[in-house]
Amino acid sequence: MKINPAHIGFDIDGVVADTGGAFIRIACEEYGINSLTLEDITSFDVIDCLDIDQGIIEEIFGRLLEDPLQAGLAPMQGAIPVLHSLAEKAPLTFVTARPHEEPIALWLKHFLQPDTFNTIRLVAMGEHDKKTSYIKNLGLKYFVDDRLQTCRKLAEAGITPLVYNQPWNKNGHDLPTVNNWQDIEALCSE
């Protein structure tokens, strides 16, 4: 399978942004929760799998949503060089369930080269289950996401999902997967 970079889109959290890693770091540094690892997050809905006060979970995710730069949200390893390489062939498209576009746009602007950032398409629609219609309307044929339910809906709509492997999505599916940004780059190279 070779993918034209003009036909692929990306989720932000858990794909472009290392949201799981940032959550664990903040939980450790600021709340003294030292035993948590990424492998402990076995459900996309973190509240369902972690024995951590719901208020703490909501506070950490709130910070990551409202001010990702201040919260220290970092890109996934290898994401930025691959995105720059793909952007040389076609504008990048991001569709996120984040409720507000500005905080994540500022985050992307911080990490992407100006020429790349100035051509991106970014949709923040605030709800996971609405992603499919946005992705379809953008004319994308492939989409990389870490939320298994989103990937299943995409497949039902005729869009090829690429599940970005994370501990919370490894079981119970036979959808195409990618393990890292090198896998994405290999699928999109000529």
N, C-alpha and C positions, 0 to 999 in steps of 0.2 A: 504494500500500500504506500503510494507516494502522494503527499498532500500538497496542493498549491497553497502557499501561505496566505493568499487572498481569501481562501475558503475556510480558514480555521479561526476559532475564537477561544478565549481563555477566561476562566473564572479567576477571581483574585485570591481570596483566602484559601490557603491550603494548596494552591497551585503556583501562583506568582509570588504571593507573600507567605512567609513562614509563620502563620498565625498560631499554629500549635506550639512551635518553639517559643514564640513570644509569650504565650499564655503561661507556659511552664516556667520561663525565666521570671516573669512578674510574680507568679505564685510563690516562687522560692525566695526571691530577693525582698519582696515587700510584705509577704504574708507568712514567711517562715515555713512554707509547705515544701519540704526538701526531698520527699520520697517520690515525687511525681515524675514519670517519664512519658514520652510520646506514646509508647506501647500501651500505657494505661488508658489512653483515650480510645476505647473500643466502639464508641457510638458517636455519630455526628452530633447528636444532642448531648453535649458534655455532662449536663445535669444528670442524665440517665446512667452514667458509668463511673462518675467520680464521687467519692465520699468527701466532698468539700461543700461548705455552706453555700447555698444558692446565691446569697447576696454577694459573696466574694466572686463567684463565677460571673455574675452579671456585671459587677463593677469592673473586672478585668476586661471583659469583652466590650463593655461600654467605652472604655479608654481606647481600646484598639480600633473601635469604629469611629469615635469622635476625633481623635488626634493620633493617627498611627505613627507619625514621625516622632512626636513627643514620647509616645509609649515605647519607642524603640523597635517597631516592627521592621524586620529585615526581609529582603527578598529570599526566595528559595535559592539554594546553591545552584549556580549555573544559569539562573533565569535571565538575568539582565544581558549577558553576552549573546545568548540565543535570541532573545527578543530583538536586540539590535540587528543581528544578522537577518532575521525574518523581515524586519522593517525595511531592509534594503530592497526587498522584493515586492512588498505590499504593506499598506497601512495595517497596524495592529488593531484588533477588536477585543475589548474586554466587556463582559457582562457579569455583573455582580448583584447579589441579593442585598448588598449594603443599602441602607435607607437613604444615604445622602452621598451625592457625587463629589462634592468639593473636597472633603478630607482625603479620599483615596486618589483624587486627581492630583492634589498637592504631593501626595506620597509618590505617585508615579512620576511626576515632574522632577522630584528630587533625585530619583534613580535613573531615569531614562535621559539619553542625550536629547538636547533641544530639538534637533531635526526629527528624531523619532517621536518624541512627545507631541509635537505640533501636528502630527498626522493621525494620532490615535482616535479610535471611536470608543467611547466609554459610556456604558449604560448602567446606572444604579437604580434598580427598580424596587428594592425593599422587600422582595418576597421570593423565596426559592421556587415556589411552584409556578411562577409566572415567567421564568426564564425561557422556557421552550418557545413561546410565541415571539418573544423579542429576538431570539437567536434565529428563528425561521424568517422573521421579517427582515433581518439584516442580510439574508441570503447565504448564511454560513452552512457548510455541509459537514463540518467537524467541530467538536467543542470539547475542550479539556476541562474536567470538573472533578472535584474530590467527593462530591455528595452523590452517593449511589442512587438515591431516589430521582435526582435530577437527570442522571445519566440514563436511567430506565425510561423516563418520559421522553428524553431526546430520541432514543432508539425507536420508541413507539411512533414518533412524529417523522421518522425517516432521516434523522440527523445522526451521523455516526458519533457516538460519545467515545471519548478516550478517558478512562478512569485514571486519575492521577493517584497512584497507590499511596495509601495512608493506612495506619492501623485500623481506622474506623470504617474502611470499605473493602477489606481484603476477602471477605467471605460471602458466599451466596450469590455469585454472579458469574456469567461467562462473557462479559463485555470486554472489548479490547482495552488494554491497560498500557500505561507508561509509568516507568519507575522514577524518572528524573528528566531534567531538561535536555540531556544528551539524547535520550530516546525521542523526544519531540523534534529535536534538530535533525535526527536521522530520518524521521518520517517526512520531513519537509524539505530535505535536500534533494537536489536533482541527480 
